[in-house]
Amino acid sequence: MYFSFKKYTWIGIVFSITAGVLLHFLYEWTGRNPVVGAFSPVNESVWEHLKLLFFPCLIFFLWEYKKDRRHGGGLITRQIRGLLLGLLLILCGYYTYSGILGHDLVPADILLFVGSVLITYLYGCRGYAQHQGDFSLSAPFLLILLVLLASFILFTYFPIHIPLFMDPQTFTFGISSGLLTY
């Protein structure tokens, strides 16, 4: 099982990076479709860019769970832990480097995204290999996942007016970019 799990880990990494890159442009490609905005970034805010990691990983985790439900509960719990670590890496990494430099850099953002995908999956893989006997799905982690899912959708349409949700290029918030300013 471990060998195939490692294989699926690398497939997940490639899938999530590819899907994340495509998601970055999907909202614009669909003519700013508000439904697509629920799971694709609608502006350049840090919050919206967390979707690039969250949604591809969520899709892959659910596919992986469906493929092997026998090991799925513990696997999903470890994957959620890895996802939380990846999201935290994006937040801390972005605010640290942009705070030091005084501005953001696209190459640094790309490296941060790729690094967060690697951390997300490799943490889950490492945890799975160490605890193969634990197959239970942790209710608190499932709840965290559901809260994150709801938050990404809700704050796209009703963002809080704090810098996390602000597009640094247009100083707008959420899907109504251009209507709400800072």
C-alpha positions as CSV (number, residue, x, y, z in Angstrom):
1,M,0.0,0.0,0.0
2,Y,2.8,2.4,0.8
3,F,4.3,2.3,-2.7
4,S,1.0,3.1,-4.3
5,F,0.3,5.8,-1.8
6,K,3.7,7.4,-2.7
7,K,2.7,7.1,-6.4
8,Y,-0.7,8.8,-5.7
9,T,1.1,11.5,-3.6
10,W,3.2,12.5,-6.6
11,I,0.1,12.4,-8.9
12,G,-1.7,14.6,-6.4
13,I,1.2,17.1,-6.3
14,V,1.3,17.3,-10.1
15,F,-2.5,17.5,-10.3
16,S,-2.7,20.3,-7.6
17,I,0.0,22.4,-9.1
18,T,-1.5,22.1,-12.6
19,A,-5.1,22.7,-11.4
20,G,-4.0,25.6,-9.2
21,V,-2.3,27.3,-12.1
22,L,-5.4,26.8,-14.3
23,L,-7.7,28.1,-11.5
24,H,-5.7,31.3,-11.3
25,F,-7.0,32.2,-14.7
26,L,-10.4,30.4,-14.8
27,Y,-12.5,33.3,-13.4
28,E,-11.3,35.7,-16.2
29,W,-11.5,32.9,-18.8
30,T,-15.2,32.4,-18.0
31,G,-16.0,36.1,-18.3
32,R,-16.0,36.6,-14.6
33,N,-18.7,34.0,-13.9
34,P,-19.8,34.4,-10.3
35,V,-20.3,30.7,-9.8
36,V,-16.7,30.0,-10.9
37,G,-15.6,32.7,-8.5
38,A,-16.7,30.5,-5.6
39,F,-13.7,28.2,-6.1
40,S,-11.4,30.3,-8.3
41,P,-9.6,33.5,-7.3
42,V,-11.6,36.6,-8.2
43,N,-8.8,39.1,-7.5
44,E,-5.2,39.2,-6.4
45,S,-5.8,39.1,-2.6
46,V,-3.9,36.6,-0.5
47,W,-7.2,35.1,0.6
48,E,-8.4,34.4,-2.9
49,H,-5.0,32.9,-3.8
50,L,-5.4,30.3,-1.0
51,K,-8.1,28.8,-3.2
52,L,-5.3,27.7,-5.6
53,L,-4.1,25.2,-3.0
54,F,-7.4,24.4,-1.2
55,F,-9.7,23.4,-4.0
56,P,-7.3,21.2,-6.1
57,C,-6.2,19.4,-2.9
58,L,-9.8,18.9,-1.8
59,I,-10.8,17.4,-5.1
60,F,-7.8,15.1,-5.1
61,F,-8.3,14.1,-1.5
62,L,-11.9,13.2,-2.2
63,W,-10.9,11.2,-5.3
64,E,-8.3,9.4,-3.3
65,Y,-10.8,8.6,-0.5
66,K,-13.3,7.3,-3.0
67,K,-10.6,5.1,-4.6
68,D,-9.6,3.5,-1.3
69,R,-12.2,4.0,1.4
70,R,-10.6,1.2,3.5
71,H,-7.8,3.6,4.4
72,G,-9.6,6.8,3.7
73,G,-10.6,8.2,7.1
74,G,-7.1,8.4,8.5
75,L,-5.8,9.4,5.1
76,I,-8.2,12.3,4.8
77,T,-7.4,13.4,8.4
78,R,-3.6,13.5,7.6
79,Q,-4.3,15.2,4.3
80,I,-6.3,17.9,6.0
81,R,-3.5,18.4,8.5
82,G,-1.1,18.8,5.5
83,L,-3.5,21.2,3.8
84,L,-3.7,23.4,6.9
85,L,0.1,23.4,7.0
86,G,0.3,24.4,3.3
87,L,-2.2,27.2,3.8
88,L,-0.3,28.4,6.8
89,L,2.9,28.3,4.8
90,I,1.4,30.6,2.1
91,L,0.1,33.1,4.7
92,C,3.3,33.2,6.8
93,G,5.6,33.0,3.8
94,Y,3.8,35.8,1.8
95,Y,3.5,38.2,4.7
96,T,7.1,37.6,5.8
97,Y,8.8,38.1,2.5
98,S,6.6,40.9,1.3
99,G,7.0,42.6,4.7
100,I,10.7,42.4,4.4
101,L,10.8,43.6,0.8
102,G,8.0,46.0,1.1
103,H,6.2,44.5,-2.0
104,D,5.4,41.1,-3.5
105,L,7.2,39.3,-6.2
106,V,5.5,36.9,-8.7
107,P,8.4,34.4,-8.8
108,A,8.3,34.3,-5.0
109,D,4.6,33.8,-5.0
110,I,4.9,30.9,-7.5
111,L,7.7,29.3,-5.4
112,L,5.5,29.7,-2.3
113,F,2.6,28.0,-4.0
114,V,4.6,25.1,-5.3
115,G,6.3,24.7,-1.9
116,S,3.0,24.7,-0.1
117,V,1.7,22.0,-2.4
118,L,4.7,19.9,-1.7
119,I,4.4,20.4,2.0
120,T,0.7,19.6,1.9
121,Y,1.2,16.2,0.2
122,L,4.5,15.2,1.7
123,Y,3.2,15.8,5.2
124,G,0.2,13.6,4.5
125,C,2.4,10.9,3.0
126,R,4.8,11.0,5.9
127,G,2.0,10.8,8.4
128,Y,0.3,8.0,6.6
129,A,3.5,5.9,6.4
130,Q,4.1,6.4,10.2
131,H,0.5,5.6,11.3
132,Q,-0.8,3.1,8.8
133,G,-2.9,1.4,11.5
134,D,-5.0,4.5,12.3
135,F,-7.9,4.7,9.7
136,S,-10.3,6.9,11.7
137,L,-11.6,10.2,10.3
138,S,-11.2,12.9,12.9
139,A,-14.4,14.9,13.3
140,P,-12.5,18.1,14.3
141,F,-10.4,18.1,11.2
142,L,-13.5,17.3,9.0
143,L,-15.2,20.3,10.7
144,I,-12.2,22.5,10.0
145,L,-12.3,21.4,6.3
146,L,-16.0,22.3,6.1
147,V,-15.5,25.6,7.8
148,L,-12.7,26.5,5.3
149,L,-14.9,25.4,2.4
150,A,-17.8,27.6,3.5
151,S,-15.4,30.5,4.3
152,F,-13.8,30.5,0.9
153,I,-17.2,30.7,-0.7
154,L,-18.7,33.1,1.7
155,F,-15.8,35.6,1.8
156,T,-15.7,35.7,-2.0
157,Y,-19.1,37.3,-2.0
158,F,-19.0,39.0,1.4
159,P,-15.3,39.8,2.2
160,I,-14.2,41.4,5.4
161,H,-12.5,44.7,4.8
162,I,-9.1,43.9,6.0
163,P,-5.8,43.5,4.1
164,L,-6.1,39.7,3.8
165,F,-9.1,40.1,1.5
166,M,-7.9,43.2,-0.4
167,D,-6.6,43.1,-3.9
168,P,-3.2,45.0,-3.6
169,Q,-3.4,46.1,-7.2
170,T,-6.9,47.6,-7.3
171,F,-7.6,48.0,-3.5
172,T,-10.9,46.2,-4.0
173,F,-12.5,43.3,-2.1
174,G,-14.1,40.1,-3.2
175,I,-16.1,39.3,-6.3
176,S,-17.5,42.8,-6.6
177,S,-14.1,44.2,-7.4
178,G,-14.4,47.7,-8.5
179,L,-17.5,48.3,-6.3
180,L,-15.9,48.0,-2.9
181,T,-12.8,50.0,-2.1
182,Y,-10.5,50.2,0.9
